[in-house]
């Protein structure tokens, strides 16, 4: 399971995620390993993946495809293409490997970015997902914050901080503290953690 969050206010976007992934050994026991689930999409956008293990590979494939294409420079241009591309990729995965095991049939993607063509502050979040291997992926309406899986306590703290104009540094500290607590409480959440910001100046990975 991935624990991830994304949020923005007038200062920019903060993205944070753990890196633990799981698979089953021949005896049916879970094995844990690390995978990077946060990748940039050009200069002003990024995608964060979670849920079924194939989600990270699909994000990397999307990153490569967007890098080869022209006209996909802003997040609002990317999201429809991403929905189609990720749905087709997930469909091929299911056709090749069959349904995911029970309890692993969910995947989601958070696409985040900045566009000067959007109303101020120009930042946006798009949540895309699938439950129970459903196709195509659907666009899930969201606000200026996403916590996946949902955590109402963290959502309330983020909502308050965003409305009070918290700096990106403060939001990153909140994110680090939250991921640390979740890793201590849940075996399926673990380090290393990955963090990034997106501002008008572009995407920047932040070392913990």
C-alpha positions in Angstrom: 0.0 0.0 0.0 1.2 3.5 -0.8 0.7 6.4 1.6 0.7 9.6 -0.4 -0.4 13.2 -0.3 -0.6 16.2 -2.5 -1.7 19.7 -1.7 -1.3 23.3 -2.9 -1.9 26.9 -1.9 -0.7 30.2 -3.3 2.9 29.2 -2.7 2.9 26.0 -4.8 2.3 22.3 -4.7 3.8 19.7 -2.2 3.9 16.0 -3.1 5.0 13.3 -0.7 5.0 9.5 -0.7 6.5 6.5 0.8 8.2 3.9 -1.4 7.1 0.5 0.0 5.6 -2.0 -2.4 4.6 -5.6 -1.9 4.4 -8.9 -3.8 3.7 -12.5 -2.8 6.3 -15.2 -2.6 5.5 -18.8 -3.9 4.2 -19.6 -0.4 1.7 -16.8 -0.5 3.5 -14.6 2.0 4.0 -10.9 1.3 7.4 -9.6 0.4 8.3 -5.9 0.7 10.6 -3.9 -1.5 11.1 -0.2 -2.4 10.0 1.5 -5.6 10.0 5.2 -6.5 6.4 6.3 -7.1 6.9 10.0 -7.8 8.2 11.1 -11.3 8.2 14.5 -13.1 6.2 15.0 -16.3 8.1 17.8 -18.0 9.1 21.0 -16.2 5.9 21.9 -14.4 4.1 18.7 -13.7 4.5 15.3 -11.9 2.6 12.1 -11.3 2.4 10.1 -8.1 1.2 6.5 -8.2 -0.2 4.1 -5.7 -2.1 0.9 -5.2 -1.4 -2.1 -7.4 2.3 -2.5 -8.2 1.9 -1.9 -11.9 1.0 1.7 -11.2 4.6 2.8 -10.8 5.6 1.1 -14.1 2.6 2.8 -15.8 3.7 6.2 -14.5 7.2 5.7 -15.9 5.8 4.7 -19.3 3.6 7.9 -19.2 6.7 10.0 -18.4 8.5 8.6 -21.4 5.5 9.0 -23.7 4.9 12.6 -22.7 8.6 13.3 -23.2 8.3 12.2 -26.8 5.2 14.3 -27.6 4.7 18.0 -28.3 1.7 20.0 -27.0 1.5 18.3 -23.6 3.2 21.0 -21.7 0.6 21.9 -19.0 -1.3 19.6 -16.6 -4.7 20.4 -18.1 -3.3 19.2 -21.5 -1.9 16.1 -19.9 -4.8 14.7 -17.9 -7.1 13.5 -20.7 -4.1 11.9 -22.5 -3.0 10.4 -19.2 -6.4 8.8 -18.5 -6.5 7.2 -21.9 -2.8 6.1 -21.8 -2.9 4.7 -18.3 -6.2 2.9 -18.9 -4.8 1.2 -22.0 -1.7 0.2 -20.2 -3.6 -1.2 -17.3 -5.9 -3.1 -19.6 -2.9 -4.7 -21.3 -1.5 -5.7 -17.9 -4.8 -7.3 -16.9 -5.1 -9.1 -20.2 -1.6 -10.5 -19.8 -1.6 -11.3 -16.1 -5.2 -11.7 -15.2 -7.0 -9.9 -12.3 -4.9 -8.7 -9.4 -5.1 -10.7 -6.1 -8.0 -9.8 -3.8 -7.1 -6.7 -1.8 -4.7 -5.5 -4.5 -7.3 -4.4 -7.1 -7.1 -0.7 -6.6 -4.7 1.8 -8.2 -4.7 5.5 -8.4 -2.6 8.4 -9.8 -2.3 12.0 -8.7 -1.3 14.3 -11.5 -0.2 17.7 -10.3 1.2 20.8 -12.0 1.4 24.5 -12.7 0.1 26.4 -15.8 0.3 30.1 -16.3 -2.8 29.8 -18.4 -5.0 28.8 -15.5 -6.5 31.3 -13.0 -4.2 32.3 -10.1 -2.4 30.7 -8.5 -2.2 28.4 -11.5 -1.8 25.1 -9.6 -4.0 22.0 -10.1 -4.4 18.4 -8.9 -6.1 15.6 -10.8 -7.0 12.3 -9.2 -7.4 9.2 -11.4 -8.2 5.7 -10.2 -9.7 2.3 -10.6 -11.3 0.0 -8.1 -11.6 -3.8 -8.5 -9.7 -3.8 -11.8 -12.4 -1.5 -13.4 -11.6 0.0 -16.8 -11.3 2.7 -18.0 -9.7 4.6 -15.1 -12.0 7.4 -14.0 -11.3 11.0 -13.1 -12.2 11.5 -9.4 -13.1 15.1 -8.5 -10.9 16.6 -5.8 -10.0 19.9 -4.2 -6.6 21.4 -3.5 -5.5 18.4 -1.3 -5.5 14.7 -1.7 -4.4 12.1 1.0 -4.4 8.5 -0.3 -5.5 6.3 1.4 -7.7 8.8 3.1 -6.8 10.0 6.5 -9.3 12.4 7.9 -7.0 13.7 10.6 -4.3 14.6 8.2 -6.8 16.1 5.7 -8.1 18.4 8.4 -4.6 19.5 9.4 -3.7 20.1 5.8 -6.9 22.0 5.1 -6.2 24.3 8.0 -2.6 24.9 7.1 -3.3 25.6 3.5 -6.0 28.1 4.3 -3.6 29.9 6.7 -1.1 30.3 3.9 1.5 27.8 5.2 4.8 27.9 3.4 6.0 25.0 1.3 8.7 24.3 4.0 6.0 24.0 6.6 3.9 21.7 4.5 6.9 19.5 3.8 7.5 19.2 7.5 3.9 18.2 8.1 4.3 15.6 5.3 7.5 14.1 6.7 5.9 13.8 10.2 2.8 12.2 8.8 4.7 9.6 6.7 6.9 8.8 9.6 3.9 8.1 11.9 2.2 6.0 9.2 5.4 4.0 8.7 5.6 3.3 12.5 2.0 2.2 12.6 1.7 0.2 9.4 4.1 -2.5 8.0 3.1 -1.8 4.5 4.3 1.9 4.6 8.0 2.4 4.7 11.1 4.5 3.8 12.7 5.9 1.8 10.2 8.8 1.5 10.1 11.0 -1.5 9.1 14.7 -1.6 8.8 17.3 -4.3 7.4 20.8 -4.9 6.0 22.4 -8.0 6.1 26.2 -8.3 6.1 28.7 -11.2 9.8 28.0 -11.4 9.2 24.3 -12.0 9.4 20.8 -10.4 11.9 20.2 -7.7 12.6 17.0 -5.8 13.3 17.7 -2.2 15.7 15.5 -0.2 14.4 14.6 3.3 
